[in-house]
Amino acid sequence: MRIITGLCRGRKLTAPEGLDVRPTTDKVKEAMFSIIQFELEGARVLDLFAGTGQLGLEALSRGADSAVFVDASARSLSAVKRNIGITGFQSRSETVRSDALSFLARCRDRFDIVFLDPPYDSTLCAAALAALPGIVKDSGAVVCETRSETPLPDTVGALDERRDRRYGVTRLTVYRKKI
């Protein structure tokens, strides 16, 4: 697992031991970032279910201004902190140990880009989507990574599905606010 491009291109990241974390493949990550590439410069990013932090760190490497990494697991958050150190983005990063739904319930910040990459066999993506419309900026994007057969709604509050692509067992769904 590595940063694909930008300031930290090629930097190798660490992952916690075990099967609890499923890092995004380079192929899927490249597809994800090609969708939002023109929205990254100066963006405020939220990486929910951060795992290793690779999505938020990739965004920072590509020009995002700041990133908040949220994960309930102490082991995962430890890996995120190590990876923030590897990339040198300490001053532009914040880590929060919390389950995603609790974080969203108390969050008062607003974000340009939100990454949702929950455990594949959970219903957490749909639940997190329902809590997001108030914290996504009007021009913002929500990028969901799920198992390809996971059903997601076409509309969630003020968010509309704008893109849906499958890459093997992985599905990328992008939501944007209704205009």
Contacts in CASP RR format, 6 or more apart in sequence:
PFRMAT RR
TARGET T0000
AUTHOR 0000-0000-0000
METHOD contacts of the structure
MODEL  1
MRIITGLCRGRKLTAPEGLDVRPTTDKVKEAMFSIIQFELEGARVLDLFA
GTGQLGLEALSRGADSAVFVDASARSLSAVKRNIGITGFQSRSETVRSDA
LSFLARCRDRFDIVFLDPPYDSTLCAAALAALPGIVKDSGAVVCETRSET
PLPDTVGALDERRDRRYGVTRLTVYRKKI
1 12 0 8 1.000
1 13 0 8 1.000
1 15 0 8 1.000
1 23 0 8 1.000
1 52 0 8 1.000
1 54 0 8 1.000
2 10 0 8 1.000
2 11 0 8 1.000
2 12 0 8 1.000
2 13 0 8 1.000
2 26 0 8 1.000
3 9 0 8 1.000
3 10 0 8 1.000
3 11 0 8 1.000
3 13 0 8 1.000
3 54 0 8 1.000
3 57 0 8 1.000
3 58 0 8 1.000
3 61 0 8 1.000
3 87 0 8 1.000
4 10 0 8 1.000
4 26 0 8 1.000
4 29 0 8 1.000
4 30 0 8 1.000
4 33 0 8 1.000
4 58 0 8 1.000
5 33 0 8 1.000
5 61 0 8 1.000
5 62 0 8 1.000
6 61 0 8 1.000
6 62 0 8 1.000
6 63 0 8 1.000
7 60 0 8 1.000
7 61 0 8 1.000
7 63 0 8 1.000
7 87 0 8 1.000
8 57 0 8 1.000
8 60 0 8 1.000
8 61 0 8 1.000
8 86 0 8 1.000
8 87 0 8 1.000
8 88 0 8 1.000
8 89 0 8 1.000
9 61 0 8 1.000
11 61 0 8 1.000
11 86 0 8 1.000
11 87 0 8 1.000
12 86 0 8 1.000
13 52 0 8 1.000
13 53 0 8 1.000
13 54 0 8 1.000
13 57 0 8 1.000
13 83 0 8 1.000
13 86 0 8 1.000
13 87 0 8 1.000
14 52 0 8 1.000
14 79 0 8 1.000
14 82 0 8 1.000
14 83 0 8 1.000
14 86 0 8 1.000
15 21 0 8 1.000
15 23 0 8 1.000
15 51 0 8 1.000
15 52 0 8 1.000
15 79 0 8 1.000
16 51 0 8 1.000
16 52 0 8 1.000
16 73 0 8 1.000
16 75 0 8 1.000
16 76 0 8 1.000
16 78 0 8 1.000
16 79 0 8 1.000
17 75 0 8 1.000
20 73 0 8 1.000
20 75 0 8 1.000
20 76 0 8 1.000
21 51 0 8 1.000
21 52 0 8 1.000
21 76 0 8 1.000
21 79 0 8 1.000
22 119 0 8 1.000
22 120 0 8 1.000
23 51 0 8 1.000
23 52 0 8 1.000
23 54 0 8 1.000
24 32 0 8 1.000
24 54 0 8 1.000
24 55 0 8 1.000
24 117 0 8 1.000
24 145 0 8 1.000
24 170 0 8 1.000
25 167 0 8 1.000
25 170 0 8 1.000
27 167 0 8 1.000
28 145 0 8 1.000
28 167 0 8 1.000
28 170 0 8 1.000
28 172 0 8 1.000
29 54 0 8 1.000
29 55 0 8 1.000
29 58 0 8 1.000
31 165 0 8 1.000
31 167 0 8 1.000
31 172 0 8 1.000
32 55 0 8 1.000
32 143 0 8 1.000
32 145 0 8 1.000
32 172 0 8 1.000
33 40 0 8 1.000
33 58 0 8 1.000
33 59 0 8 1.000
33 62 0 8 1.000
35 141 0 8 1.000
35 143 0 8 1.000
35 163 0 8 1.000
35 172 0 8 1.000
35 174 0 8 1.000
36 113 0 8 1.000
36 141 0 8 1.000
36 143 0 8 1.000
36 174 0 8 1.000
37 62 0 8 1.000
39 112 0 8 1.000
39 113 0 8 1.000
39 139 0 8 1.000
39 140 0 8 1.000
39 141 0 8 1.000
40 59 0 8 1.000
40 62 0 8 1.000
40 63 0 8 1.000
40 64 0 8 1.000
40 113 0 8 1.000
41 63 0 8 1.000
41 64 0 8 1.000
42 63 0 8 1.000
42 64 0 8 1.000
42 65 0 8 1.000
42 112 0 8 1.000
43 59 0 8 1.000
43 63 0 8 1.000
43 64 0 8 1.000
43 65 0 8 1.000
43 111 0 8 1.000
43 112 0 8 1.000
43 113 0 8 1.000
44 64 0 8 1.000
44 65 0 8 1.000
44 66 0 8 1.000
44 67 0 8 1.000
44 109 0 8 1.000
44 110 0 8 1.000
44 111 0 8 1.000
44 112 0 8 1.000
44 113 0 8 1.000
44 137 0 8 1.000
45 56 0 8 1.000
45 59 0 8 1.000
45 60 0 8 1.000
45 64 0 8 1.000
45 66 0 8 1.000
45 67 0 8 1.000
45 68 0 8 1.000
45 111 0 8 1.000
45 112 0 8 1.000
45 113 0 8 1.000
45 114 0 8 1.000
45 115 0 8 1.000
46 67 0 8 1.000
46 68 0 8 1.000
46 70 0 8 1.000
46 109 0 8 1.000
46 111 0 8 1.000
46 113 0 8 1.000
46 114 0 8 1.000
46 115 0 8 1.000
46 135 0 8 1.000
47 53 0 8 1.000
47 55 0 8 1.000
47 56 0 8 1.000
47 59 0 8 1.000
47 67 0 8 1.000
47 68 0 8 1.000
47 69 0 8 1.000
47 70 0 8 1.000
47 115 0 8 1.000
47 117 0 8 1.000
48 70 0 8 1.000
48 100 0 8 1.000
48 103 0 8 1.000
48 104 0 8 1.000
48 114 0 8 1.000
48 115 0 8 1.000
48 116 0 8 1.000
48 117 0 8 1.000
48 118 0 8 1.000
48 128 0 8 1.000
49 70 0 8 1.000
49 71 0 8 1.000
49 100 0 8 1.000
49 116 0 8 1.000
49 117 0 8 1.000
49 118 0 8 1.000
49 119 0 8 1.000
49 124 0 8 1.000
50 56 0 8 1.000
50 69 0 8 1.000
50 70 0 8 1.000
50 71 0 8 1.000
50 76 0 8 1.000
50 77 0 8 1.000
50 80 0 8 1.000
50 95 0 8 1.000
51 71 0 8 1.000
51 73 0 8 1.000
51 76 0 8 1.000
51 79 0 8 1.000
51 80 0 8 1.000
51 117 0 8 1.000
52 76 0 8 1.000
52 79 0 8 1.000
52 80 0 8 1.000
52 83 0 8 1.000
53 69 0 8 1.000
53 79 0 8 1.000
53 80 0 8 1.000
53 83 0 8 1.000
53 84 0 8 1.000
54 83 0 8 1.000
55 115 0 8 1.000
55 117 0 8 1.000
56 64 0 8 1.000
56 67 0 8 1.000
56 69 0 8 1.000
56 115 0 8 1.000
57 67 0 8 1.000
57 83 0 8 1.000
57 84 0 8 1.000
57 87 0 8 1.000
57 89 0 8 1.000
59 67 0 8 1.000
59 113 0 8 1.000
59 115 0 8 1.000
60 66 0 8 1.000
60 67 0 8 1.000
60 87 0 8 1.000
60 89 0 8 1.000
60 92 0 8 1.000
60 93 0 8 1.000
61 87 0 8 1.000
64 92 0 8 1.000
64 112 0 8 1.000
64 113 0 8 1.000
65 92 0 8 1.000
66 92 0 8 1.000
66 93 0 8 1.000
66 94 0 8 1.000
67 89 0 8 1.000
67 92 0 8 1.000
67 93 0 8 1.000
67 94 0 8 1.000
68 93 0 8 1.000
68 94 0 8 1.000
68 95 0 8 1.000
68 96 0 8 1.000
68 109 0 8 1.000
68 111 0 8 1.000
69 77 0 8 1.000
69 80 0 8 1.000
69 84 0 8 1.000
69 93 0 8 1.000
69 94 0 8 1.000
69 95 0 8 1.000
69 96 0 8 1.000
70 95 0 8 1.000
70 96 0 8 1.000
70 98 0 8 1.000
70 100 0 8 1.000
70 103 0 8 1.000
71 77 0 8 1.000
71 80 0 8 1.000
71 97 0 8 1.000
72 97 0 8 1.000
72 98 0 8 1.000
72 99 0 8 1.000
72 100 0 8 1.000
74 97 0 8 1.000
77 95 0 8 1.000
77 97 0 8 1.000
80 95 0 8 1.000
81 95 0 8 1.000
84 90 0 8 1.000
84 93 0 8 1.000
84 95 0 8 1.000
96 103 0 8 1.000
100 116 0 8 1.000
100 118 0 8 1.000
100 124 0 8 1.000
100 128 0 8 1.000
101 124 0 8 1.000
101 127 0 8 1.000
101 128 0 8 1.000
101 131 0 8 1.000
104 128 0 8 1.000
104 131 0 8 1.000
104 132 0 8 1.000
104 135 0 8 1.000
105 131 0 8 1.000
107 135 0 8 1.000
109 135 0 8 1.000
110 134 0 8 1.000
110 135 0 8 1.000
110 136 0 8 1.000
110 137 0 8 1.000
111 135 0 8 1.000
111 136 0 8 1.000
111 137 0 8 1.000
111 140 0 8 1.000
112 137 0 8 1.000
112 139 0 8 1.000
112 140 0 8 1.000
112 141 0 8 1.000
113 140 0 8 1.000
113 141 0 8 1.000
113 142 0 8 1.000
113 143 0 8 1.000
114 132 0 8 1.000
114 135 0 8 1.000
114 136 0 8 1.000
114 141 0 8 1.000
114 142 0 8 1.000
114 143 0 8 1.000
115 143 0 8 1.000
115 145 0 8 1.000
116 125 0 8 1.000
116 128 0 8 1.000
116 129 0 8 1.000
116 142 0 8 1.000
116 143 0 8 1.000
116 144 0 8 1.000
116 145 0 8 1.000
117 144 0 8 1.000
117 145 0 8 1.000
118 124 0 8 1.000
118 125 0 8 1.000
118 128 0 8 1.000
118 146 0 8 1.000
120 146 0 8 1.000
120 147 0 8 1.000
120 150 0 8 1.000
121 147 0 8 1.000
125 144 0 8 1.000
125 146 0 8 1.000
125 150 0 8 1.000
125 152 0 8 1.000
126 151 0 8 1.000
126 152 0 8 1.000
126 153 0 8 1.000
126 156 0 8 1.000
129 142 0 8 1.000
129 144 0 8 1.000
129 152 0 8 1.000
129 153 0 8 1.000
129 156 0 8 1.000
129 159 0 8 1.000
129 175 0 8 1.000
130 156 0 8 1.000
130 157 0 8 1.000
132 142 0 8 1.000
132 156 0 8 1.000
132 159 0 8 1.000
132 175 0 8 1.000
133 156 0 8 1.000
133 157 0 8 1.000
133 158 0 8 1.000
133 159 0 8 1.000
133 177 0 8 1.000
134 158 0 8 1.000
136 142 0 8 1.000
136 159 0 8 1.000
136 177 0 8 1.000
137 177 0 8 1.000
138 177 0 8 1.000
138 179 0 8 1.000
139 177 0 8 1.000
140 176 0 8 1.000
140 177 0 8 1.000
141 174 0 8 1.000
141 175 0 8 1.000
141 176 0 8 1.000
142 159 0 8 1.000
142 174 0 8 1.000
142 175 0 8 1.000
142 176 0 8 1.000
143 172 0 8 1.000
143 173 0 8 1.000
143 174 0 8 1.000
144 152 0 8 1.000
144 171 0 8 1.000
144 172 0 8 1.000
144 173 0 8 1.000
144 174 0 8 1.000
144 175 0 8 1.000
145 170 0 8 1.000
145 171 0 8 1.000
145 172 0 8 1.000
146 152 0 8 1.000
146 170 0 8 1.000
146 171 0 8 1.000
146 173 0 8 1.000
147 169 0 8 1.000
147 170 0 8 1.000
147 171 0 8 1.000
148 166 0 8 1.000
148 167 0 8 1.000
148 168 0 8 1.000
148 169 0 8 1.000
148 170 0 8 1.000
148 171 0 8 1.000
149 171 0 8 1.000
150 171 0 8 1.000
152 161 0 8 1.000
152 173 0 8 1.000
153 161 0 8 1.000
154 160 0 8 1.000
154 161 0 8 1.000
155 161 0 8 1.000
155 178 0 8 1.000
156 175 0 8 1.000
158 177 0 8 1.000
158 178 0 8 1.000
159 175 0 8 1.000
159 176 0 8 1.000
159 177 0 8 1.000
159 178 0 8 1.000
160 175 0 8 1.000
160 176 0 8 1.000
160 177 0 8 1.000
160 178 0 8 1.000
161 173 0 8 1.000
161 174 0 8 1.000
161 175 0 8 1.000
162 174 0 8 1.000
162 175 0 8 1.000
162 176 0 8 1.000
163 172 0 8 1.000
163 173 0 8 1.000
163 174 0 8 1.000
164 171 0 8 1.000
164 172 0 8 1.000
164 173 0 8 1.000
164 174 0 8 1.000
165 171 0 8 1.000
165 172 0 8 1.000
166 172 0 8 1.000
END
